Amino acid sequence: MRKLSFYPKLAAQSMRNNRRFYVPYILTVVGTAAAYYILSALYFDPGRSQLAMNTSNGPAYVQSFMLIGMLFLAIFSFIFLVYTNSFLMKRRQRELGLYNVLGMGKGNIAMVLVFEALYIALLGIGGGLLAGILLHKLCVLILYRLIRFPAPFGISVQPGAVVVTLLLFAALIALTLLLNLARLGRSRPVELLRGGEVGEKEPKASWFLTLLGVISLGGGYFIAVWTRDGAMAVALYFIAVFLVVIGTYCLFTSVSIAVLKALRANRRYYYKPNHFIGVSGMLYRMKRNAAGLANICIISTMVMVMISGTLSLYMGTEDMIDELYPHDFSAKAVYYFSEPWTYASEEERTPFDHAQMNAQFVDWYTEYGAAPSYTAEVEYLYLSPGDMEDDGYSSVYALTAASYELLTGNTAPVLGEGEALARFPEGDEGGESVTLTSLVLESQDGEYVRREFKINILGSADISITDIEHSVAISDERDLILVVRDTQSLFEIGRALQRGGYTWEGFYDFEDLTDSEQIALDDAYWDTESGRWMAAADDVSGYYSYMTTDIRADFASDSYTLTGGFLFLGIFLGAVFLMAMVLIMYYKQVSEGYEDQRRFLIMRQVGLSERETRRAIHSQILTVFFLPIIVAAVHIAFDFNLVVQLLSLFQLVDVRLTALCTLGTLGVFCAVYAAIYLITARSYSRIVESGTRADVQ
């Protein structure tokens, strides 16, 4: 019985004696477990669908974001806990060696480690679940505020989230225990006793690593600066990130050594007490220092990129909504000229009348009690690449002169029958006429018939894609844009080619209608018999292939759910990464503080004053810990163009806003980093100065 109680007591005593190392580690387990529970609880929460009744994609967005966060955080927790556990065990080597020398076998030491792991699991996972349950409500309020959902009431516990978090972190702690036992099994008592005192050989600067680092970093920077569109940015982003990460590790490992040796060779700089101690100390530990500094640099870059990018996206949401949905309501009806071949009825071959279509919408809204304060119409004919043959254009868009004037604000010249203005693709001189060709459906005699339609070009108009892309989905510089006289001209082209889609779009604005009232208005429209036209030729004096409506309020709700979810995930994961960086810096300072006690003691014994000791300590800390943030700022500068291109996929093209968000994030992060530096540097200074004072006295 005494033997069974011996191991738990010894494990508890060991953790108390090493609380300087164990408390931060347990707090890390608590923090990561709490973060994982919060994301899991948001994922499993069944109430999100009820809170998103007015959004079509809101619940799916929330669930998708939380699932991404859970997967990302699980991978990060594995890497981070294994990494910090290695710091912890390195400081325990001498203690474990002493146990072995005093007669405890490796099996006995293993039992102590097992109980330590049980204590860590109990305190870390239990504390994490408790903290997660308490903080879950706060995170829900922040998330729902960002995505503009109504705030829920009460505190809930999600059993599924508890089980997933418990299983994941129990597995991670068990894995770290296995790694510790494997390390114990390979070690020898003498090595354990000398573990903290084994010196480092003077490292050498590797030309291979330097060259690899320069090539990798240069390649990553080149991709970031050279990328010119969003699709290319998506394809190349992770390649650029991988190259920059490899380059960062290589350069910190090799170039830092070369720089320190160059400083040592500079006699005027090196032979000063604070410089001599700092440079010599960092040089002999640079192999280990380089990995830690590279980790800090990469984590800093990740945090700033995530927060600045998601903040830019969220801040630019309103501009994105205005760009894509300049009006409260829009209705769209399309008539395909190829479809009438499949119908026998002459009535079904007659396109709908756009004026009657517009009047019917206005009348219905007015009868409902929400008369539009503004109405507008746009008409165009769209010919896709599959509708044409041998024309050399990606697509053809033909607009009426009235639509052109409405969308651009420019006055079109008087156009005759068969005449058009044209905006030719870049590099295409055009000519006095354009001949459109098409291969139509199979005729009755089983042969394909080629149709042609010739348009005389009156002049080349300065037709801006940006001005008309609100209603016309123009995205390719190889598109041909035509401006013709009227609706009849569009019908003539479509009937001649028996291809293409005549499209009408109506735009409606309403005064004093809230977002929820706009959504209710559209729902009420589709719930009525009038809203289920779909082929009601009598209502609009003709046939149309399909008809849809879009609401600005609905798109705005989905947009804020999307961008707000991104921002929440960016801030949330950024906070977790920041916690990781704090722990890495803390362990690094404390570990090196204990290692440097003896070195600074020797320097004090040969005449170094207490003031000079402090100056040397601060010089070393400043040199080491402000280098990563400087390199991270350089990474951010080169990454800026890549972030801009990625944001353009969301129709966010405000580069000034993105720049301000990036600079603001960099400024705040530098302030936080400086605070972290002061806290961790104080721990290092206390350890070194306490050791030197005690021994000198």
C-alpha positions as CSV (number, residue, x, y, z in Angstrom):
1,M,0.0,0.0,0.0
2,R,2.8,2.4,0.9
3,K,4.5,1.6,-2.4
4,L,1.3,2.5,-4.3
5,S,1.0,5.8,-2.5
6,F,4.7,6.6,-3.0
7,Y,4.5,7.4,-6.7
8,P,1.6,9.8,-6.6
9,K,3.2,11.7,-3.7
10,L,6.6,11.9,-5.4
11,A,4.9,13.0,-8.6
12,A,3.0,15.8,-6.8
13,Q,6.1,16.9,-4.9
14,S,8.1,17.0,-8.2
15,M,5.5,19.1,-9.8
16,R,5.5,21.5,-6.9
17,N,9.3,21.8,-6.9
18,N,9.2,22.5,-10.7
19,R,6.1,24.7,-10.6
20,R,8.0,27.4,-12.5
21,F,7.8,25.0,-15.5
22,Y,4.7,23.0,-14.8
23,V,2.3,25.8,-14.1
24,P,2.8,27.5,-17.6
25,Y,2.5,24.0,-19.2
26,I,-0.7,23.1,-17.4
27,L,-2.1,26.6,-18.2
28,T,-1.3,25.9,-21.8
29,V,-3.3,22.6,-21.7
30,V,-6.1,24.5,-20.0
31,G,-6.1,27.3,-22.7
32,T,-5.9,25.0,-25.7
33,A,-8.6,22.6,-24.3
34,A,-10.9,25.6,-23.5
35,A,-10.4,26.9,-27.0
36,Y,-11.1,23.6,-28.6
37,Y,-14.2,23.1,-26.4
38,I,-15.6,26.5,-27.4
39,L,-15.2,25.8,-31.2
40,S,-16.7,22.3,-30.7
41,A,-19.6,23.7,-28.7
42,L,-20.3,26.3,-31.5
43,Y,-20.2,23.4,-34.0
44,F,-22.5,21.1,-32.1
45,D,-24.9,23.9,-30.9
46,P,-28.4,23.0,-32.3
47,G,-29.8,26.5,-31.7
48,R,-27.8,28.2,-34.4
49,S,-30.4,27.4,-37.1
50,Q,-33.2,29.1,-35.1
51,L,-31.0,32.1,-34.6
52,A,-30.4,32.4,-38.3
53,M,-33.9,32.1,-39.6
54,N,-33.4,35.1,-41.9
55,T,-30.3,33.8,-43.6
56,S,-30.1,31.2,-46.2
57,N,-26.5,30.1,-45.6
58,G,-25.8,31.4,-42.0
59,P,-26.0,28.1,-40.1
60,A,-23.8,26.4,-42.7
61,Y,-21.2,29.1,-42.6
62,V,-21.0,29.0,-38.8
63,Q,-20.7,25.2,-38.7
64,S,-18.1,25.2,-41.5
65,F,-16.0,27.8,-39.8
66,M,-16.1,26.0,-36.5
67,L,-15.2,22.7,-38.2
68,I,-12.2,24.3,-39.9
69,G,-11.1,25.9,-36.6
70,M,-11.4,22.5,-34.8
71,L,-9.3,20.7,-37.3
72,F,-6.7,23.5,-37.4
73,L,-6.6,23.7,-33.6
74,A,-6.3,19.9,-33.2
75,I,-3.2,19.9,-35.4
76,F,-1.7,22.9,-33.7
77,S,-2.3,21.5,-30.2
78,F,-0.5,18.3,-31.2
79,I,2.6,20.2,-32.5
80,F,2.6,22.7,-29.7
81,L,2.1,20.4,-26.7
82,V,4.9,18.1,-28.0
83,Y,7.1,21.1,-28.5
84,T,6.6,22.6,-25.1
85,N,6.9,19.1,-23.4
86,S,10.4,18.9,-24.8
87,F,11.3,22.1,-23.0
88,L,9.8,20.8,-19.8
89,M,11.6,17.4,-19.9
90,K,14.9,19.0,-20.7
91,R,14.7,20.9,-17.4
92,R,13.8,17.6,-15.6
93,Q,16.9,15.6,-16.9
94,R,19.0,16.2,-13.8
95,E,16.2,15.4,-11.4
96,L,15.4,12.2,-13.2
97,G,19.1,11.3,-13.3
98,L,19.3,11.8,-9.5
99,Y,16.3,9.5,-9.0
100,N,18.2,6.9,-11.0
101,V,21.4,7.3,-9.0
102,L,19.6,7.0,-5.7
103,G,18.3,3.6,-6.6
104,M,15.1,4.1,-8.6
105,G,15.0,2.0,-11.7
106,K,13.6,3.3,-15.0
107,G,10.4,1.5,-14.3
108,N,10.0,3.4,-11.0
109,I,10.7,6.7,-12.7
110,A,8.2,5.8,-15.4
111,M,5.5,5.4,-12.8
112,V,6.3,8.9,-11.5
113,L,5.9,10.2,-15.0
114,V,2.7,8.3,-15.4
115,F,1.2,10.0,-12.3
116,E,2.5,13.4,-13.4
117,A,0.7,12.9,-16.8
118,L,-2.5,12.0,-14.8
119,Y,-2.2,15.1,-12.8
120,I,-1.7,17.2,-15.9
121,A,-4.7,15.6,-17.6
122,L,-6.9,16.1,-14.5
123,L,-5.9,19.7,-14.1
124,G,-5.4,20.7,-17.7
125,I,-8.4,19.0,-19.3
126,G,-10.7,19.5,-16.4
127,G,-9.7,23.1,-16.1
128,G,-9.9,23.6,-19.8
129,L,-13.5,22.2,-20.0
130,L,-14.5,24.4,-17.0
131,A,-12.9,27.5,-18.6
132,G,-14.4,26.6,-22.0
133,I,-17.9,26.3,-20.5
134,L,-17.6,29.6,-18.7
135,L,-16.1,31.4,-21.7
136,H,-18.4,29.8,-24.3
137,K,-21.1,32.3,-23.6
138,L,-18.8,35.3,-24.1
139,C,-17.5,33.9,-27.4
140,V,-21.1,33.2,-28.6
141,L,-22.0,36.8,-27.9
142,I,-18.9,38.1,-29.7
143,L,-19.5,35.8,-32.7
144,Y,-23.2,36.5,-33.0
145,R,-22.4,40.2,-32.7
146,L,-20.0,40.0,-35.6
147,I,-22.3,38.0,-37.8
148,R,-25.4,40.0,-36.7
149,F,-27.4,37.1,-35.3
150,P,-29.7,37.8,-32.4
151,A,-28.0,36.9,-29.1
152,P,-29.2,33.7,-27.4
153,F,-30.1,33.5,-23.7
154,G,-28.7,31.2,-21.1
155,I,-25.6,29.1,-20.7
156,S,-25.6,25.7,-22.4
157,V,-23.2,22.7,-22.2
158,Q,-22.8,20.6,-25.3
159,P,-22.1,17.0,-24.4
160,G,-20.7,16.3,-27.9
161,A,-18.1,19.0,-27.4
162,V,-17.1,17.7,-24.0
163,V,-16.6,14.2,-25.3
164,V,-14.5,15.3,-28.4
165,T,-12.3,17.6,-26.3
166,L,-11.8,15.0,-23.6
167,L,-10.8,12.3,-26.1
168,L,-8.5,14.6,-28.1
169,F,-6.5,16.0,-25.2
170,A,-6.4,12.7,-23.3
171,A,-4.8,11.2,-26.5
172,L,-2.3,14.2,-26.8
173,I,-1.2,13.9,-23.1
174,A,-0.9,10.1,-23.5
175,L,1.3,10.7,-26.6
176,T,3.6,13.1,-24.7
177,L,3.8,10.5,-21.9
178,L,4.9,7.9,-24.4
179,L,7.5,10.2,-25.9
180,N,8.9,10.9,-22.4
181,L,9.0,7.2,-21.5
182,A,10.8,6.5,-24.8
183,R,13.4,9.3,-24.0
184,L,13.8,7.9,-20.5
185,G,14.4,4.4,-21.9
186,R,17.2,5.6,-24.3
187,S,19.0,7.7,-21.7
188,R,21.8,6.9,-19.2
189,P,22.0,8.2,-15.6
190,V,25.2,10.1,-16.3
191,E,23.8,11.8,-19.3
192,L,20.7,12.8,-17.3
193,L,22.8,14.3,-14.5
194,R,24.8,16.3,-17.0
195,G,21.8,17.2,-19.2
196,G,21.6,20.8,-18.3
197,E,25.4,21.4,-18.5
198,V,26.3,19.9,-21.8
199,G,28.0,22.6,-23.8
200,E,27.4,23.4,-27.4
201,K,30.1,23.3,-30.0
202,E,30.7,26.4,-32.0
203,P,28.3,26.3,-34.8
204,K,29.3,26.9,-38.4
205,A,27.5,28.9,-41.1
206,S,26.3,26.5,-43.8
207,W,26.5,27.8,-47.3
208,F,24.0,25.2,-48.4
209,L,21.4,26.3,-45.8
210,T,22.2,29.9,-46.6
211,L,21.7,29.3,-50.4
212,L,18.6,27.3,-49.8
213,G,17.2,30.0,-47.5
214,V,17.8,32.7,-50.0
215,I,16.3,30.8,-52.8
216,S,13.3,29.7,-50.8
217,L,12.6,33.1,-49.3
218,G,13.2,34.8,-52.7
219,G,10.8,32.4,-54.4
220,G,8.1,33.0,-51.8
221,Y,8.5,36.8,-52.0
222,F,8.5,36.6,-55.8
223,I,5.2,34.7,-55.9
224,A,3.7,37.1,-53.4
225,V,4.6,40.2,-55.4
226,W,4.1,38.7,-58.9
227,T,0.6,37.3,-58.3
228,R,-1.9,39.5,-60.2
229,D,-5.4,38.0,-59.6
230,G,-7.4,36.1,-56.9
231,A,-7.5,32.8,-58.7
232,M,-3.8,32.7,-59.0
233,A,-3.4,33.7,-55.4
234,V,-5.5,30.8,-54.2
235,A,-3.4,28.4,-56.3
236,L,-0.1,29.7,-55.2
237,Y,-0.6,31.0,-51.7
238,F,0.3,27.8,-49.8
239,I,3.3,27.3,-52.0
240,A,4.5,30.8,-51.1
241,V,3.9,30.2,-47.4
242,F,5.8,26.9,-47.5
243,L,8.8,28.6,-49.3
244,V,8.8,31.5,-46.8
245,V,8.7,29.0,-43.8
246,I,11.6,27.0,-45.2
247,G,13.6,30.2,-45.9
248,T,12.9,31.6,-42.5
249,Y,14.3,28.5,-40.7
250,C,17.3,28.3,-43.0
251,L,18.2,32.0,-42.6
252,F,17.8,32.0,-38.8
253,T,19.9,28.9,-38.6
254,S,22.7,29.9,-41.0
255,V,22.7,33.7,-41.6
256,S,22.3,34.5,-37.9
257,I,25.5,32.5,-37.2
258,A,27.3,34.4,-39.9
259,V,26.1,37.7,-38.5
260,L,27.2,36.9,-35.0
261,K,30.6,35.8,-36.2
262,A,30.9,39.0,-38.2
263,L,30.1,40.9,-35.0
264,R,32.7,38.9,-33.1
265,A,35.3,39.7,-35.8
266,N,34.6,43.4,-35.3
267,R,37.0,44.2,-32.4
268,R,35.6,47.7,-31.8
269,Y,32.1,46.2,-31.3
270,Y,32.9,42.9,-29.7
271,Y,35.3,43.9,-27.0
272,K,32.8,45.6,-24.8
273,P,31.4,43.8,-21.8
274,N,27.8,43.8,-22.8
275,H,28.5,43.0,-26.5
276,F,31.1,40.4,-25.6
277,I,28.9,38.4,-23.3
278,G,25.8,38.7,-25.5
279,V,27.4,37.7,-28.8
280,S,29.5,34.9,-27.4
281,G,26.5,33.4,-25.5
282,M,24.1,33.6,-28.4
283,L,26.7,32.2,-30.9
284,Y,27.2,29.0,-28.9
285,R,23.5,28.4,-28.5
286,M,22.4,29.6,-31.9
287,K,21.4,26.1,-33.2
288,R,18.8,25.9,-30.5
289,N,18.1,29.6,-30.6
290,A,17.5,29.7,-34.3
291,A,14.7,27.2,-34.2
292,G,12.9,29.1,-31.4
293,L,13.4,32.5,-33.1
294,A,12.1,31.1,-36.4
295,N,9.1,29.7,-34.6
296,I,8.4,33.0,-33.0
297,C,8.8,34.8,-36.3
298,I,6.4,32.4,-38.2
299,I,3.8,32.5,-35.4
300,S,3.9,36.3,-35.4
301,T,3.5,36.4,-39.1
302,M,0.6,34.0,-39.0
303,V,-1.2,36.0,-36.3
304,M,-0.8,39.3,-38.1
305,V,-1.8,37.9,-41.5
306,M,-4.9,36.2,-40.1
307,I,-6.2,39.2,-38.1
308,S,-5.3,41.9,-40.7
309,G,-6.9,39.9,-43.6
310,T,-10.1,39.0,-41.8
311,L,-10.4,42.5,-40.3
312,S,-10.0,44.0,-43.8
313,L,-12.7,41.7,-45.2
314,Y,-15.1,42.5,-42.4
315,M,-14.5,46.2,-42.5
316,G,-15.0,46.2,-46.3
317,T,-18.3,44.1,-46.2
318,E,-20.5,47.1,-46.6
319,D,-18.6,48.3,-49.7
320,M,-18.8,44.7,-51.1
321,I,-22.5,44.7,-50.6
322,D,-22.9,48.1,-52.3
323,E,-20.7,46.9,-55.2
324,L,-22.7,43.8,-55.9
325,Y,-26.2,44.9,-54.7
326,P,-26.6,48.6,-55.3
327,H,-30.5,48.3,-55.0
328,D,-32.8,46.8,-52.4
329,F,-34.5,44.4,-54.8
330,S,-33.6,43.0,-58.2
331,A,-35.7,40.7,-60.4
332,K,-34.3,38.8,-63.4
333,A,-36.1,37.1,-66.2
334,V,-34.4,35.2,-69.1
335,Y,-35.7,34.0,-72.5
336,Y,-33.6,31.5,-74.4
337,F,-33.9,31.7,-78.2
338,S,-33.0,28.1,-78.6
339,E,-35.9,26.8,-76.5
340,P,-38.8,27.7,-78.8
341,W,-37.6,25.0,-81.2
342,T,-38.9,22.5,-78.7
343,Y,-42.4,24.0,-78.5
344,A,-45.2,23.7,-81.0
345,S,-47.3,26.7,-79.6
346,E,-46.7,30.0,-81.3
347,E,-47.5,31.7,-78.0
348,E,-44.6,30.0,-76.3
349,R,-42.2,31.2,-78.9
350,T,-43.1,34.9,-78.1
351,P,-40.7,36.5,-75.6
352,F,-42.2,38.3,-72.6
353,D,-42.8,42.0,-72.7
354,H,-40.3,43.7,-70.3
355,A,-42.5,46.7,-69.7
356,Q,-45.4,44.5,-68.5
357,M,-42.9,42.5,-66.4
358,N,-41.7,45.6,-64.7
359,A,-45.3,47.0,-64.2
360,Q,-46.4,43.7,-62.6
361,F,-43.6,43.9,-60.0
362,V,-44.4,47.6,-59.3
363,D,-48.1,46.9,-59.0
364,W,-47.6,43.9,-56.6
365,Y,-45.2,45.8,-54.3
366,T,-47.6,48.8,-54.2
367,E,-50.6,46.5,-53.4
368,Y,-48.6,45.0,-50.6
369,G,-48.1,48.5,-49.1
370,A,-44.4,49.1,-50.1
371,A,-44.5,51.2,-53.2
372,P,-40.9,51.5,-54.7
373,S,-39.2,54.8,-54.3
374,Y,-36.9,54.1,-57.3
375,T,-37.2,51.7,-60.3
376,A,-34.9,51.0,-63.2
377,E,-34.6,48.4,-66.0
378,V,-31.7,46.8,-67.9
379,E,-31.9,44.6,-71.0
380,Y,-29.2,42.7,-72.7
381,L,-28.5,39.6,-74.8
382,Y,-25.8,37.2,-73.8
383,L,-24.1,34.8,-76.2
384,S,-21.8,32.3,-74.4
385,P,-18.8,30.6,-76.0
386,G,-20.9,27.6,-76.7
387,D,-23.4,29.7,-78.6
388,M,-20.8,30.9,-81.2
389,E,-18.2,29.5,-83.5
390,D,-15.0,31.0,-84.9
391,D,-15.7,34.5,-83.6
392,G,-12.6,34.8,-81.4
393,Y,-14.5,36.2,-78.4
394,S,-15.0,34.6,-75.0
395,S,-18.6,35.9,-74.9
396,V,-20.8,38.6,-76.5
397,Y,-23.0,41.0,-74.6
398,A,-25.4,43.2,-76.5
399,L,-27.1,46.0,-74.5
400,T,-29.8,48.4,-75.5
401,A,-28.8,52.1,-75.8
402,A,-31.2,52.9,-72.8
403,S,-29.5,50.3,-70.6
404,Y,-26.1,51.6,-71.6
405,E,-27.0,55.1,-70.7
406,L,-28.5,54.0,-67.3
407,L,-25.5,51.9,-66.3
408,T,-22.7,54.2,-67.4
409,G,-24.2,57.7,-67.3
410,N,-23.0,58.3,-70.9
411,T,-25.3,59.3,-73.7
412,A,-25.2,56.9,-76.7
413,P,-25.4,58.4,-80.2
414,V,-28.4,57.8,-82.3
415,L,-28.2,54.2,-83.7
416,G,-30.0,52.9,-86.8
417,E,-31.2,49.5,-87.5
418,G,-28.3,47.0,-87.7
419,E,-25.9,49.6,-86.2
420,A,-24.0,49.2,-82.9
421,L,-21.3,50.7,-80.7
422,A,-18.6,48.2,-79.7
423,R,-16.0,47.7,-77.1
424,F,-13.5,45.2,-78.6
425,P,-11.2,43.1,-76.5
426,E,-7.8,44.5,-75.8
427,G,-5.5,44.1,-78.8
428,D,-8.5,43.6,-81.2
429,E,-8.7,46.4,-83.8
430,G,-12.3,45.5,-84.6
431,G,-13.5,46.9,-87.9
432,E,-16.4,48.5,-89.6
433,S,-18.6,45.4,-88.9
434,V,-18.9,42.4,-86.7
435,T,-20.2,39.0,-88.0
436,L,-21.6,36.7,-85.3
437,T,-21.9,33.0,-86.3
438,S,-23.6,30.2,-84.5
439,L,-24.3,26.4,-84.9
440,V,-28.0,25.9,-84.1
441,L,-30.0,22.8,-83.1
442,E,-30.4,19.9,-85.5
443,S,-33.0,20.8,-88.2
444,Q,-35.8,18.5,-89.4
445,D,-33.7,17.1,-92.2
446,G,-31.0,16.0,-89.8
447,E,-28.4,18.6,-90.9
448,Y,-26.8,21.4,-88.9
449,V,-27.4,24.9,-90.2
450,R,-25.0,27.8,-89.7
451,R,-26.6,31.2,-89.0
452,E,-25.0,34.6,-89.3
453,F,-25.9,38.0,-88.1
454,K,-23.9,41.1,-89.3
455,I,-23.7,44.3,-87.3
456,N,-22.3,47.5,-88.8
457,I,-20.1,49.3,-86.2
458,L,-20.9,53.0,-85.9
459,G,-18.0,53.6,-83.5
460,S,-15.9,52.1,-80.7
461,A,-17.5,53.1,-77.4
462,D,-15.6,53.7,-74.2
463,I,-17.7,51.0,-72.4
464,S,-16.2,50.2,-69.0
465,I,-16.7,46.7,-67.6
466,T,-16.7,48.2,-64.1
467,D,-19.7,50.4,-64.9
468,I,-22.0,47.6,-66.0
469,E,-20.8,44.5,-64.1
470,H,-23.5,45.1,-61.5
471,S,-26.1,43.5,-63.7
472,V,-24.0,42.0,-66.5
473,A,-21.6,39.2,-65.4
474,I,-18.6,40.4,-67.5
475,S,-15.4,38.9,-66.3
476,D,-13.2,38.2,-69.3
477,E,-11.1,40.8,-71.2
478,R,-11.9,38.8,-74.4
479,D,-15.6,39.7,-74.2
480,L,-17.1,41.7,-77.0
481,I,-19.6,44.3,-75.7
482,L,-22.1,45.8,-78.1
483,V,-24.6,48.7,-77.7
484,V,-27.6,48.3,-80.1
485,R,-30.6,50.6,-80.7
486,D,-33.4,48.9,-78.7
487,T,-35.1,45.7,-77.5
488,Q,-36.2,44.8,-81.1
489,S,-32.5,44.8,-82.1
490,L,-31.7,42.3,-79.4
491,F,-34.5,40.1,-80.6
492,E,-33.3,40.3,-84.2
493,I,-29.9,39.0,-83.2
494,G,-31.3,36.2,-81.1
495,R,-33.8,35.1,-83.7
496,A,-31.3,35.2,-86.5
497,L,-28.8,33.1,-84.6
498,Q,-31.4,31.1,-82.7
499,R,-29.0,31.2,-79.8
500,G,-28.4,33.3,-76.7
501,G,-30.4,34.5,-73.8
502,Y,-32.4,37.8,-73.7
503,T,-32.2,39.0,-70.1
504,W,-34.3,41.6,-68.4
505,E,-33.4,42.9,-64.9
506,G,-35.5,45.3,-62.8
507,F,-34.2,47.2,-59.8
508,Y,-36.3,48.5,-57.0
509,D,-35.5,50.6,-53.9
510,F,-37.7,51.1,-50.9
511,E,-37.7,53.8,-48.2
512,D,-37.9,53.0,-44.5
513,L,-37.9,49.2,-45.0
514,T,-35.7,47.3,-42.5
515,D,-33.7,44.2,-43.6
516,S,-36.2,41.9,-42.0
517,E,-39.1,43.7,-43.6
518,Q,-37.4,43.4,-47.0
519,I,-36.9,39.6,-46.5
520,A,-40.5,39.3,-45.4
521,L,-41.7,41.2,-48.5
522,D,-39.9,38.9,-50.9
523,D,-41.1,35.8,-49.0
524,A,-44.6,37.1,-49.2
525,Y,-44.3,37.7,-53.0
526,W,-43.2,34.1,-53.6
527,D,-45.9,32.7,-51.4
528,T,-48.6,34.3,-53.6
529,E,-50.0,33.0,-56.8
530,S,-48.4,36.0,-58.6
531,G,-45.0,34.9,-57.4
532,R,-45.3,31.5,-59.0
533,W,-45.4,32.7,-62.6
534,M,-42.6,30.6,-64.0
535,A,-44.6,30.1,-67.3
536,A,-47.5,32.4,-66.9
537,A,-47.5,33.8,-70.4
538,D,-50.8,35.7,-69.8
539,D,-49.3,37.8,-67.1
540,V,-46.5,39.3,-69.1
541,S,-47.7,38.7,-72.7
542,G,-45.1,36.2,-73.5
543,Y,-42.8,33.3,-72.4
544,Y,-39.7,33.3,-70.3
545,S,-37.4,30.4,-69.5
546,Y,-36.9,31.3,-65.8
547,M,-37.2,34.2,-63.4
548,T,-35.5,34.9,-60.1
549,T,-35.4,37.7,-57.4
550,D,-32.6,38.8,-55.2
551,I,-32.6,40.9,-52.1
552,R,-29.9,43.1,-50.8
553,A,-30.8,42.4,-47.2
554,D,-30.5,38.6,-47.7
555,F,-27.1,39.0,-49.3
556,A,-26.0,41.4,-46.6
557,S,-27.0,38.9,-43.9
558,D,-25.1,36.1,-45.6
559,S,-22.1,38.4,-46.2
560,Y,-21.8,39.4,-42.6
561,T,-22.2,35.8,-41.5
562,L,-19.3,34.9,-43.9
563,T,-17.0,37.8,-43.1
564,G,-17.9,37.9,-39.4
565,G,-17.2,34.2,-39.1
566,F,-13.8,34.7,-40.8
567,L,-13.0,37.6,-38.4
568,F,-14.0,35.6,-35.3
569,L,-11.9,32.6,-36.4
570,G,-9.0,34.9,-37.2
571,I,-9.1,36.6,-33.8
572,F,-9.8,33.3,-31.9
573,L,-6.9,31.4,-33.5
574,G,-4.7,34.4,-33.3
575,A,-5.2,34.5,-29.6
576,V,-4.3,30.8,-29.3
577,F,-1.2,31.3,-31.4
578,L,-0.3,34.3,-29.3
579,M,-0.6,32.2,-26.2
580,A,1.8,29.7,-27.8
581,M,4.3,32.4,-28.6
582,V,4.2,33.6,-25.0
583,L,4.9,30.2,-23.7
584,I,7.8,29.6,-26.2
585,M,9.3,32.9,-25.2
586,Y,8.8,32.2,-21.5
587,Y,10.4,28.7,-21.6
588,K,13.2,30.0,-23.7
589,Q,14.0,32.8,-21.3
590,V,13.7,30.6,-18.2
591,S,15.8,27.8,-19.7
592,E,18.5,30.1,-20.8
593,G,18.4,32.0,-17.5
594,Y,19.3,28.8,-15.6
595,E,22.0,28.0,-18.2
596,D,23.5,31.5,-18.0
597,Q,23.6,31.6,-14.2
598,R,27.0,30.0,-14.1
599,R,28.4,31.9,-17.0
600,F,27.5,35.3,-15.5
601,L,28.8,34.1,-12.1
602,I,32.2,33.5,-13.6
603,M,32.1,37.0,-15.3
604,R,31.1,38.6,-11.9
605,Q,34.0,36.8,-10.2
606,V,36.5,38.1,-12.7
607,G,35.4,41.7,-12.1
608,L,32.1,42.3,-14.1
609,S,30.0,44.8,-12.1
610,E,26.3,44.4,-11.3
611,R,25.5,47.3,-13.6
612,E,27.5,45.8,-16.5
613,T,25.8,42.4,-15.9
614,R,22.4,44.0,-16.3
615,R,23.5,45.8,-19.4
616,A,24.8,42.6,-20.9
617,I,21.6,40.8,-20.1
618,H,19.4,43.4,-21.6
619,S,21.6,43.6,-24.7
620,Q,21.4,39.9,-25.3
621,I,17.6,39.8,-24.8
622,L,17.0,42.8,-27.1
623,T,19.1,41.3,-29.8
624,V,17.4,37.9,-29.7
625,F,13.8,38.8,-29.3
626,F,13.3,41.8,-31.5
627,L,14.9,40.1,-34.5
628,P,11.8,37.9,-35.1
629,I,9.3,40.8,-35.1
630,I,11.5,42.7,-37.6
631,V,11.6,39.7,-40.0
632,A,7.9,39.1,-39.5
633,A,7.2,42.8,-40.5
634,V,9.2,42.2,-43.7
635,H,7.2,39.0,-44.4
636,I,4.0,41.0,-43.9
637,A,5.2,43.7,-46.4
638,F,5.8,41.2,-49.1
639,D,2.6,39.2,-48.3
640,F,0.5,42.3,-48.7
641,N,-0.1,42.0,-52.4
642,L,-1.1,38.3,-52.0
643,V,-3.6,39.3,-49.4
644,V,-5.1,42.0,-51.6
645,Q,-5.5,39.5,-54.5
646,L,-7.2,37.0,-52.2
647,L,-9.6,39.6,-50.9
648,S,-10.5,40.6,-54.4
649,L,-12.3,37.2,-54.7
650,F,-14.7,38.7,-52.2
651,Q,-15.1,41.8,-54.3
652,L,-13.0,43.8,-51.8
653,V,-10.8,46.0,-53.9
654,D,-10.2,48.8,-51.4
655,V,-6.4,48.6,-51.1
656,R,-6.2,51.6,-48.8
657,L,-8.5,49.9,-46.3
658,T,-6.4,46.7,-46.4
659,A,-3.3,48.7,-45.9
660,L,-4.7,50.6,-42.9
661,C,-5.9,47.3,-41.3
662,T,-2.5,45.7,-41.9
663,L,-0.6,48.7,-40.4
664,G,-3.0,48.8,-37.4
665,T,-2.6,45.1,-36.8
666,L,1.2,45.4,-37.0
667,G,1.2,48.3,-34.5
668,V,-1.0,46.6,-32.0
669,F,0.9,43.4,-32.3
670,C,4.2,45.1,-31.8
671,A,2.8,46.7,-28.6
672,V,1.6,43.3,-27.3
673,Y,5.0,41.8,-28.3
674,A,6.8,44.4,-26.3
675,A,4.7,43.7,-23.3
676,I,5.4,40.0,-23.6
677,Y,9.1,40.8,-24.0
678,L,9.1,42.8,-20.8
679,I,7.4,40.1,-18.8
680,T,9.6,37.2,-20.0
681,A,12.8,39.2,-19.9
682,R,12.1,40.0,-16.2
683,S,12.0,36.2,-15.5
684,Y,15.3,35.7,-17.2
685,S,16.9,38.6,-15.4
686,R,15.7,37.5,-12.0
687,I,17.0,34.0,-12.5
688,V,20.5,35.2,-13.7
689,E,20.8,37.9,-11.1
690,S,19.6,35.8,-8.2
691,G,22.1,33.1,-9.0
692,T,25.1,35.5,-9.4
693,R,24.2,37.6,-6.3
694,A,23.9,34.5,-4.1
695,D,27.2,33.0,-5.2
696,V,29.1,36.2,-5.1
697,Q,27.9,37.0,-1.6
